[in-house]
Amino acid sequence: MDKQNIFNYACAIRDWMTVGCQQFNVWQSQGFNLLSITKEDDMRAGASLFLTASVVGMFVMANSAVAADAPKPEVTGKQIAFDKTKGNCLACHAMPTVPDAEAAGTIGPPLIAMAARFPDKAKLRAQIWDATVANPQTSMIPFGKHKVLTEQEIDKVTDYIYSL
């Protein structure tokens, strides 16, 4: 969070508080005596409320800035493979050696003993990138060719699947 955003946020709080105090004064001028507050009390309460809101706002913004600047943990190949919006390997493949691989599909072959099935890891990566090269009739989508996964994500998924 940069200084300009913090300044804009503080100005927004100030403007909101100003409108609130103006509305309160309108209510008082129309004969609504809310809690019998005097004009001096009103001004002190408005200033106090503005100061409190500003301080709270600054803490919120500071925490947001720290959270935004904190590096995100790197996504693993397993997370990508299990992610329904990314690899989604479990939609079609079972992973019998992975305890948390639940609700696995049966369309594709089970992902087990992958190093034995693909002694050349590059062939496994090529299969994930575009399975239609080896089998034009496959139901496996070409994750790389169709840009479902980035090259780095394909590398991570390949490493993970190869380890099964």
RAMO-V805481 format. One line per field, one symbol per residue. ss: DSSP state (a for helix, b for strand, c for the rest). phi: phi as a letter, one per 30 degrees, with the letter a starting at -180 (. if undefined). psi: psi as a letter, one per 30 degrees, with the letter a starting at -180 (. if undefined). Layout:
ss=???
phi=???
psi=???
This chain:
ss=ccaaaaaaaaaaaaaaaaaaaaaaaaaaaccccaaaccaaaaaaaaaaaaaaaaaaaaaaaaaaaaaaacccccccaaaaaaccccccaaaccccccccccccccccccccccaaaacccaaaaaaaaacccccccccccccccccccccaaaaaaaaaaaacc
phi=.ddddddddddddedddddddddddddddcjdcdihdddddedddddddddddddddddddddddddddddddddcddddddddcbdheddbccbdccecdchddbdcddcbhddddbeceddddddddaddddbdcdcdddddechdbddddddddedddddd
psi=kleeeeeeeeeeeeeeeeeeeeeeeeeefggjjjghkleeeeeeeeeeeeeeeeeeeeeeeeeeeeeefkkkkkkleeeeefkffcehefefklifgjegilhllgellkikheeeeiejfeeeeeeeejffeejfglfkkjeeeghekleeeeeeeeeeeff.
